[in-house]
Amino acid sequence: MTETQGVDKAYGVDSEVGPLRTVMLHRPGNELRRLTPRNNDKLLFDGIPWVGRAQEEHDAFAQALRDRDVEVLYLGELLTEALAHPEAHSVAVTGATEDLRLGDTLREYLNASLSDLDPAQLAEALMAGVRNDEVRAGGLVTSLLAHEDFLIDPLPNLLFTRDSSVWIRDSVAVTSLAMPARVRETQLTDLIYTFHPRFAGADKAYGHQLEHVEGGDVLALGPGVLAVGVGERTTPAGVERLARRVFEKDLAHTVLAVPIAQQRATMHLDTVCTMVDVDAVLMYPNMAEEMRAHAVTTDGDQLHVAEPEPFLVAAAKALGIDTLRRIDTGLDPVTAEREQWDDGNNTLALAPRVCIAYERTVETNARLEESGIEVIRISGSELGSGRGGPRCMSCPVLRAPLGVV
């Protein structure tokens, strides 16, 4: 029996730190084996990971979650089960072959060959991609392409399940990813939430055809309060659209729009700030003092955008508390920068005052423990080659409300 069978259809998240009950991960697979020095930049990886070791590290991550009674769902398994639905199978094939690079002859060939695959085979092709030397299509396009060129690109960033969807209370936001290498990820995520029996009837707060919003930029600071980073991956128009959607559905009363300075390792808000307690945030100190937030609210007809305030001040006001405790990454600017690059800020809270972090961020983990936060350490020497930590690699599907053990 797979982990998705025999389980109540339960979902909903209204904070970053409520006790984690169910999470969606993606175990790295053949899509990582498709990375080469020639394509890794295009596919947004800093290096070529040792796949076997990455799988071992990911298995340990999943086991650390299970050891704390967290149900682990796997994106690949969910996708395979969803593709058993004939309409899902058809939609998936069409989405994978709409690329204008293919041309009519090759597109017709791929449509026919992919349509003949069973759900598991199709899921593998969608995730790992299809190379030119793996088909016998004939025609001009395949003749002019190199043997190693991809007709359907692999999706190595599926590892980071946080980005392609985020639950906001009992509604799921299927996001709109900004980078061309990641666009198809949300098509697959949308198939899961549309056709998998576990999510039958689930409401959608957002869609992948809308303005760019990425899940790594969306933090549920507390019930009714979202913080959304604005920068390279999430656009101002995306934040506005998301705010309108969540207000219309009464999923939040305040959205904090937080501009973030763009550096190689600060592409999302959760690379510089994550919550570790109901009133405590882990922050990258080299950026913390400059972070501002615009509080966005509504009167039912129009959006109201407040003047910018320091992020922690705006967040505390929206949450209705006096202050948010700030825990800094590292002990000095250089250490902070090194550990932020190693995803020291990208922790995953399992409950208030309990989080998972990479073991290599030694100073940050020590600061967390000095502040009363339990740190569950995992290895990430290979997993981190795509620049993402435990929060990036996990999409919480169900958290208990705050106050529930």
C-alpha positions in Angstrom: 0.0 0.0 0.0 1.4 3.4 -0.9 1.5 6.2 1.6 -1.4 7.9 -0.1 -3.9 5.0 0.4 -6.0 4.5 3.5 -5.5 8.0 4.7 -8.1 10.6 5.5 -8.3 13.5 2.9 -7.0 16.1 5.3 -5.2 19.3 4.4 -4.8 22.8 5.6 -2.0 25.1 6.8 -2.5 28.4 8.7 1.0 29.0 10.1 4.7 28.2 9.6 5.1 26.5 13.0 1.9 24.6 13.8 2.6 20.9 14.4 3.4 19.3 11.1 1.2 16.3 10.2 1.6 15.7 6.4 4.3 16.9 4.0 4.9 16.4 0.3 8.5 15.7 -0.8 10.2 14.7 -4.0 12.9 12.0 -3.7 15.6 12.9 -6.2 15.7 10.6 -9.2 16.8 10.3 -12.8 16.1 14.0 -13.4 19.2 14.8 -11.4 21.2 12.3 -13.5 20.4 14.5 -16.5 22.5 17.4 -15.2 25.8 18.0 -16.9 28.3 20.9 -16.9 26.7 22.0 -20.2 23.2 22.4 -18.8 23.4 22.8 -15.1 23.4 26.6 -15.2 20.3 26.6 -17.4 18.6 24.1 -15.0 19.6 26.3 -12.0 22.0 24.1 -10.3 25.4 25.2 -9.0 27.0 21.9 -9.4 26.5 18.3 -10.5 25.2 16.3 -7.5 26.2 12.8 -6.6 22.8 11.4 -7.1 23.2 8.3 -4.9 24.4 10.3 -2.0 21.6 12.9 -2.6 19.1 10.1 -2.3 20.6 8.8 0.9 20.5 12.3 2.4 16.9 12.8 1.2 15.9 9.4 2.7 17.4 10.5 6.0 15.4 13.8 5.8 12.2 11.8 5.2 13.0 9.5 8.1 13.6 12.4 10.4 10.1 13.6 9.6 8.6 10.2 10.1 10.4 9.9 13.4 8.3 12.9 14.5 5.1 11.3 13.3 4.9 13.3 10.1 3.2 11.6 7.1 5.4 11.8 4.1 3.9 11.9 0.6 6.0 11.7 -2.5 5.3 13.9 -5.5 6.4 11.2 -8.0 4.0 8.7 -6.5 1.1 11.2 -6.3 1.8 12.1 -10.0 1.7 8.5 -11.1 -1.5 7.9 -9.3 -3.1 11.0 -10.7 -2.1 10.0 -14.3 -4.2 6.9 -14.0 -7.1 9.3 -14.7 -7.5 9.4 -18.5 -8.1 13.1 -18.6 -5.0 13.7 -16.5 -2.9 11.5 -18.9 -4.2 13.5 -21.9 -3.6 16.9 -20.3 -0.1 15.9 -19.2 0.9 14.8 -22.7 -0.5 18.0 -24.3 1.4 20.2 -21.7 4.7 18.4 -22.3 4.6 18.7 -26.1 3.4 22.3 -26.6 6.9 23.7 -26.7 7.4 25.6 -29.9 10.9 24.2 -30.4 9.4 20.8 -31.4 7.7 21.6 -34.7 4.7 19.7 -36.0 6.4 16.4 -37.0 8.1 15.9 -33.7 5.1 17.1 -31.7 2.9 14.6 -33.4 5.4 11.8 -32.8 5.8 12.6 -29.1 2.1 13.0 -28.6 1.5 9.5 -30.0 4.4 7.9 -28.1 3.7 9.5 -24.8 0.0 8.7 -25.1 1.0 5.0 -25.2 2.9 5.1 -21.9 1.4 3.8 -18.7 1.1 6.2 -15.8 4.4 5.3 -14.2 6.3 5.5 -17.5 4.7 8.8 -18.4 5.5 10.3 -14.9 9.1 9.3 -15.4 9.3 10.9 -18.9 7.7 14.1 -17.6 10.1 14.3 -14.7 13.4 13.0 -16.2 12.7 14.5 -19.7 13.2 13.0 -23.2 16.5 13.3 -25.1 16.8 13.5 -28.9 18.8 10.2 -29.1 16.0 8.4 -27.2 13.4 8.8 -30.0 13.2 7.7 -33.6 10.9 10.5 -34.8 12.6 11.4 -38.1 12.0 14.8 -39.6 14.0 18.1 -39.8 14.0 19.1 -36.2 15.5 15.9 -34.8 18.0 15.8 -37.7 19.3 19.3 -36.8 19.4 18.9 -33.0 22.4 17.3 -31.3 21.9 13.8 -30.0 22.1 14.9 -26.4 19.7 17.8 -26.7 16.5 17.5 -24.8 13.1 17.5 -26.5 11.4 17.6 -23.1 13.6 19.1 -20.5 14.3 17.3 -17.2 13.0 18.9 -14.0 15.8 18.6 -11.4 14.2 21.4 -9.3 11.2 19.2 -8.5 13.3 18.4 -5.4 12.1 21.8 -4.1 8.4 21.1 -3.6 7.8 24.3 -1.6 8.0 26.4 -4.8 5.3 24.8 -7.0 2.5 24.9 -4.4 1.6 26.3 -1.0 -1.4 25.6 1.2 -3.1 28.7 2.6 -5.5 27.4 5.2 -7.6 24.8 3.4 -7.0 26.2 -0.1 -3.9 25.4 -2.3 -2.1 28.0 -4.3 -0.6 26.3 -7.4 2.1 28.8 -8.1 3.4 30.4 -11.3 7.2 29.9 -11.5 9.2 32.6 -13.1 12.2 30.7 -14.5 11.7 28.9 -17.9 13.5 25.8 -16.5 10.8 25.4 -13.9 7.5 26.3 -15.7 6.5 22.7 -16.2 6.8 21.8 -12.5 3.6 23.6 -11.7 1.8 21.9 -14.6 2.6 18.6 -12.8 1.6 19.9 -9.4 -1.7 21.1 -10.8 -2.4 17.6 -12.2 -1.9 16.2 -8.7 -4.3 18.6 -7.1 -6.9 18.3 -9.8 -7.0 14.6 -10.4 -5.6 12.7 -7.4 -8.3 11.3 -5.2 -6.7 12.5 -2.0 -7.3 16.1 -3.1 -10.7 15.7 -4.6 -12.7 18.9 -4.1 -9.7 20.9 -2.9 -10.2 24.6 -3.4 -7.5 26.4 -5.5 -6.5 29.9 -4.4 -4.1 30.4 -7.3 -3.1 29.0 -10.7 0.0 28.5 -12.7 -1.2 30.6 -15.6 -1.4 33.7 -13.4 1.3 36.3 -12.5 4.5 35.0 -11.1 4.4 33.9 -7.4 6.7 31.2 -6.0 6.0 29.2 -2.8 9.5 30.0 -1.4 8.4 33.6 -1.2 5.2 32.9 0.8 5.3 32.6 4.6 2.2 32.0 6.7 3.4 34.0 9.7 0.2 33.1 11.6 -3.5 32.6 11.1 -4.7 35.3 8.6 -1.2 36.8 8.0 0.9 36.1 5.0 4.3 37.5 4.1 5.3 37.4 0.5 8.7 38.2 -0.9 8.9 40.4 -4.0 12.0 40.1 -6.2 13.4 38.0 -9.0 10.9 35.2 -8.7 7.7 36.8 -7.3 6.6 40.0 -9.0 4.6 42.9 -7.6 1.7 41.9 -9.9 1.9 38.4 -8.5 1.6 39.6 -4.9 -1.3 41.8 -5.8 -3.1 38.9 -7.5 -2.5 36.6 -4.6 -3.7 39.2 -2.1 -6.9 39.7 -4.1 -7.5 35.9 -4.2 -6.9 35.2 -0.5 -9.0 38.2 0.5 -11.9 37.1 -1.7 -11.7 33.6 -0.2 -11.3 35.0 3.4 -8.0 33.1 3.8 -6.1 36.1 5.2 -6.7 39.6 6.5 -3.2 41.0 5.9 -0.6 40.3 3.2 2.8 41.8 3.9 4.6 42.6 0.6 8.4 42.3 1.4 10.9 43.5 -1.2 14.1 41.5 -1.1 17.4 42.5 -2.5 18.4 40.0 -5.3 21.6 38.1 -4.8 22.4 34.6 -6.1 21.4 32.9 -2.8 18.5 35.2 -1.9 16.0 34.4 -4.6 13.2 33.8 -2.1 12.0 35.2 1.1 12.6 31.9 2.9 16.3 32.1 2.0 16.7 35.1 4.4 13.9 34.5 6.9 12.0 31.5 8.4 9.9 31.1 11.5 11.0 28.8 14.3 8.4 29.7 16.9 5.1 31.6 17.1 7.0 34.8 17.9 10.5 34.0 16.6 12.2 34.3 13.2 15.6 33.2 12.0 17.0 36.0 9.8 20.0 36.8 7.7 21.5 39.7 9.6 23.3 41.2 6.6 19.8 42.0 5.1 17.6 42.1 8.2 18.0 45.8 9.1 17.0 46.9 5.6 14.0 44.6 5.1 10.7 46.6 4.9 7.1 45.5 4.4 4.0 47.1 2.9 0.9 45.8 4.8 -1.8 45.1 2.3 -5.4 44.9 3.5 -8.9 45.3 1.9 -12.2 46.9 2.7 -13.9 44.4 0.5 -13.8 46.5 -2.6 -10.2 47.9 -2.9 -6.8 47.0 -1.7 -5.1 49.3 0.8 -1.3 49.5 0.7 0.3 50.9 3.8 3.6 52.9 3.8 6.6 50.6 4.3 7.7 49.7 7.9 10.5 47.6 9.2 9.6 44.0 8.4 9.5 42.8 12.1 7.4 45.8 13.1 4.9 45.2 10.4 4.8 41.5 11.1 4.2 41.9 14.8 1.4 44.5 14.1 -0.3 42.1 11.7 -0.1 39.2 14.2 -1.3 41.4 17.0 1.7 40.7 19.2 4.2 43.1 20.8 7.3 41.9 19.0 8.9 39.1 17.0 12.1 37.7 18.4 15.0 37.8 15.9 17.6 35.1 15.8 20.5 35.9 13.5 22.4 33.5 11.2 26.0 33.2 12.2 28.1 35.3 14.6 29.6 37.8 12.3 29.0 39.2 8.8 31.3 36.7 7.0 30.0 33.6 8.9 26.5 34.8 8.4 27.1 35.1 4.6 28.7 31.7 4.4 25.9 30.0 6.4 23.1 31.8 4.5 24.7 30.5 1.3 24.5 27.0 2.9 20.8 27.5 3.5 21.2 28.2 7.2 18.1 30.4 7.1 16.0 27.8 5.3 14.8 25.8 8.3 11.6 23.7 8.4 9.6 24.0 11.6 8.0 20.8 12.8 6.3 22.5 15.7 6.9 25.6 17.8 10.5 25.6 18.9 11.4 22.5 16.9 13.0 22.7 13.4 15.1 20.7 10.9 18.3 22.3 9.6 21.4 21.3 7.7 24.1 20.1 10.0 26.8 22.1 8.2 25.3 25.4 9.4 27.1 25.0 12.7 27.0 28.5 14.1 23.4 29.1 13.1 22.3 25.9 14.7 24.1 26.9 17.9 22.3 30.2 17.9 19.0 28.5 17.5 19.7 26.2 20.4 20.8 29.1 22.6 17.4 30.6 21.9 15.5 27.6 23.1 14.9 26.0 19.7 15.4 22.2 19.2 17.4 21.6 16.0 17.2 18.3 14.2 20.3 18.1 12.0 20.4 16.5 8.6 23.2 16.1 6.1 22.9 18.1 2.9 26.2 18.2 1.1 24.6 17.0 -2.2 21.0 18.1 -1.7 22.2 21.7 -1.3 23.7 21.9 -4.8 20.5 23.4 -6.1 20.6 26.0 -3.4 17.7 24.9 -1.1 17.3 23.7 2.4 14.7 21.7 4.4 12.0 24.3 3.9 12.6 24.5 0.2 12.4 20.7 -0.1 9.1 20.4 1.7 5.5 21.4 1.0 3.4 21.1 4.2 0.0 19.8 3.3 -1.4 19.6 6.9 -0.4 21.4 10.0 -2.4 21.2 13.3 -3.6 24.6 14.5 -1.4 26.4 17.0 -2.1 25.2 20.5 -2.7 21.6 19.4 0.0 19.2 20.4 
